[in-house]
């Protein structure tokens, strides 16, 4: 865990450099507040672990790792807004719109999304071959990925949805960025076609496991342990993996997906165990 703490500190140090702006101060304060109020940095960690596991330099991957965290944070800011999930707490702190107001929260989210692509495009100036990595993140976070999943999730409120619809939501709203993290790590690390295919499958499995784990925690942990209101999805009348399949099946499926990811990672024979170690955050 000490090694993991150092990696998170390295990511945070890089994020602080990218988020060093000060004009207008209200905007940058809201951006920094949302980025630095906790979080395990799982997506950037997965990206960096994949890249270094393939033998490449962490510095090459850091701009993309930070960018994917900025995109994740912007999505949380917007998810918490009254027009979306209407949450007042995130990671044990007031959400961005509660602390800074709705207008500033929207602008902070917009700014983080744009800063992510500014960061990646600047990195691509030095390495034009890495444009594919930026394209991968763009696709995963946009209308063919995360936003598509968020849209169907919103449209599903107060409705009885089936397994296919829930699978679509989880694959896009949650798993898409996890999958992109592994895929981009593979691109930057020079993975072969077969390795890239394997990494994509690992990312999808971990992303789905993460969402099931989150659904389970929503009914088993207290508000204090969650850092946000417990049973928030039930509050918003959303169908979850647990409500559709039951707690016991959800436990089995979460651990099965994580186990599958671990087996695939071991088959890759990476140069370190960083990626394998990160799978502990996906088990229940």
N, C-alpha and C positions, 0 to 999 in steps of 0.2 A: 504493500500500500504506500510505503514511503516513496518508491519509485514512481508510482502513479501521481502522487502529490507533486513531485518535481516536474513531471510532464505538464500537469495542469498549470503550474506556476509559469512554465515556459510559454504556454499558450496565452496566458493572461498578460504576460509581459509584452508579447507581440501585439495583442489586442490594444493595450494601452497606448502603444506607439501609433497605431492606426486611428485611435479615437482621441488624439491629442488636440483636436480643434477647439476653438474657444469663441467663435463668432458665428451666430449669436449664442451667447452662453446658455440661454434657456434650452435651446435645441440640443447642444452637446451634452449638457447636464442630464437631460432626459435619456439620451442615447447611452451614455455611460452608466447611468443608474440601472437601466434595463439589462445591460450586458454583464454588469459586475455584481448583481444581487444573487450570487450563488450559481448552481449548475455544475454538473460533472464534466462538461465539455466532451461528452461521449463522441459526438460526430467528428470534431477535429482530432480527437485522440485516435479514432478508428482510421481516419485518413492518414495521419502521421505514422501510425503503427504499421499500416499496410505498405506505405512507401519505404520506410526504413527496413521493414522485414524483407523487402525485395532487394535491399542493398543500396538504396539511394539516400541522398543527403536530406536531412530534415529541413534545412533552410530553403530548399527548393519548394517544398510542399507547404511551408508555413503560411504564405499568403492565401492559399486556397483553403487551408484549415481554418484560418481566421474568418475568411469570407463565408464559409458555410455556417459558422457560429453566428455571424451577423445576420444571415438570412433566417436561421432558426429563431433568433431573438426577435427579429421583426415580426415573424409569424405569431409569436407568443403575445407580443404587444397588441397586435390586431385581433387575435383570438379572444383576448380578455375584454375587449371593448363592449359596451352595452348592446350594440347592434349584433354582436356575435355571441360569445358565451356569458358576457356580463359578470365577470369575476372580479372581486375586489382584492384578492390576495394571490401572490405568486411567490413561491420559494420563501414563505414566511414574511414577506414584505408587501406593502400596498402595491397594487399593480400600477403601471406607468400612468394610466389615465386618472387613477385616484390621486396620485401624487402631483401630477403636472397638468391635469385637465385633458379632456378628450382631444381637442385640436392639437395640442402639443404631442400627445401620444401617437396620433396618426402621422404627424410630421416626423417624429423620431423613428417610427417604423419605416416610413418611406425613405428617410435618409440612410438608415442602416442598409436597406436593400440596395440603394444606389452606391453606397460606399463599398459594399461587397464587390460589385462589378468593376468599380474604379480600381480597387485593390488587385483584382485578378487581371484586369487589362494591363495594368502597369507591370505586373509580373510577366505577362506574355510578350511585352516589348523586348525583354531580355531573352525569352525562350518562346519564339513563335510556335514551336511544335506543341506547346502546352495549351493552345487555343481549344483543343478537344476537351481538355479538363474543364475549362470555363463553360463550354457548350453543354457538357454533361450536367453541371450544376444548374445551369439555366433551365434545361429541360426538366430536371427533377423538381425544381422549385416553382415552376410555372403552371400554365394551363393544362399541361399534359402530365402533371405530377402533383405536388403538394396542394396547389390551389384547386385543382380538380377534386381532390379528396375532401378538402375543406368545404367546397361548394356542395357536394353530395351530402356531406355531414350536416350542413345547415338545412338543406332541403328535406332531410330525413327526420327532423325534429317533429315530435308528436305523431309519427307514422310508424306503422309496423313494417320493418324492412326484413328482407330475407338474407340468407347466408351469402349470396352473390353480391348484394349491395354492401354488406358489412365488409366483405373481403376487399371490395374495390376501395372503400374508404380507408381501410388500414394500409393497403398496398400503396396508396398515393399520399394520403395526409401524413402518415407516420413513416412508413418504410422507404418511401422514395428518397429522402435525404440520407438515411442510413445506407441505402444501396449506393447512392452517388458517392458517399464518403469512401466506400471500399473501391468503387470503380475509378474514382479520381486518384486514389492512392496507387492503384494499379497502373494507370496511365503515366503518372509521374515517376513511378518506380520501374518503368520499362517492362511490365508484365507481358508474357506471351499471350496469344489468343486464348489458349486453354486456361491459363491462369486468370485472365480477365473474366471469362465466363464463370469460373468458380467463385471469384470474388463477388460478382454480381449476385450469385445465389446465396452466398454468405450474408451479404448486406440485406437482402430481402428477408432471409430467415431471422436475422437479428432484429430487424425493424418490426416484423410481425410479433416476435416474442416480446419486444419492448412495449408494444401497445397492449398486449394481453396482460402483461405484468402491471401496467398502469391501470387497466380496468380492475384487476384484482386488488390493487392497493386502494382504489377508490372505495371499496366496500369493507376493507379490513383495517386500514390505518385511520387514526384520528386526524382532525384538522391540523393539530400541532405537528404531527409526524409528517403529514403530506406537505405542509407549508402552503396549503390552499384549502378551500372548503372541501371536506370529504363528501363523497357521493355526488360530485358536481354534475356528472353526466346524467345521473338519475334526476337531479334537480332540473336539468334542461330537457328532460323527457327524451333522451337519446338511447337507442338500443346499443348495448355493449356486448363484447364477447361473452362476458359472464352472464348477462341476462338472457342471451340466446342459447348458450350451451351449458350453463351451470358452472359453479365454482370448481368442482372436482375436475371436470373435463378441461377447463381453462388452465388449471395447474399442470395437468398432464401435457397439454399442447404447448404451453410456454416452455417447459423444460425439454420437450421433444425438439422443438425448433432450435433451441440453444444447443442441444446435443448434436443436432445435425450440423450446425455452424462450426462447432468445435471439431467435429470429424473432418469436415472439409478444410478447415485451417491446418490441421495436422497433416493432411495429404499434400498441402502446398509446400511443406518443408522450408519454411521461411528461415531467415538468418537470425531471428530472435523470437522470443515468446511473448512480445508485447501484445500482439493481436489476440492471441489465445487467452492471455490474462484478462483482457477487457471483457470477455464473455461472462465473467462472474457478475457483471452488472445487469445481466439479462435473465438470470435464473430467479426462481421463487422458491 
